[in-house]
Amino acid sequence: MSSHSSRTEPAVAATHVWLGLSTDQQQRAVRLLARLAYAQVRTNDQPPAQEDHHGDTPQFDQDSPRSS
């Protein structure tokens, strides 16, 4: 079996794809990955809430009045 070579091929292919991207595309990819990582860390750091908020819904302070 050639399981060792199948493990290295995706990394080699990814390297070739990365090097084929323009500098602008590489920067955009890095920014996107950084945003995804930040969102993941931020989500994991928050204590569980009764309501599950998704997307860009506004978050309210508990002390501020809410309009109905």
Rosetta blueprint (number, residue, H / E / L):
1 M L
2 S L
3 S H
4 H H
5 S H
6 S H
7 R H
8 T H
9 E H
10 P H
11 A H
12 V H
13 A H
14 A H
15 T H
16 H H
17 V H
18 W H
19 L H
20 G H
21 L L
22 S L
23 T H
24 D H
25 Q H
26 Q H
27 Q H
28 R H
29 A H
30 V H
31 R H
32 L H
33 L H
34 A H
35 R H
36 L H
37 A H
38 Y H
39 A H
40 Q H
41 V H
42 R H
43 T H
44 N H
45 D H
46 Q L
47 P L
48 P L
49 A L
50 Q L
51 E L
52 D L
53 H L
54 H L
55 G L
56 D L
57 T L
58 P L
59 Q L
60 F L
61 D L
62 Q L
63 D L
64 S L
65 P L
66 R L
67 S L
68 S L
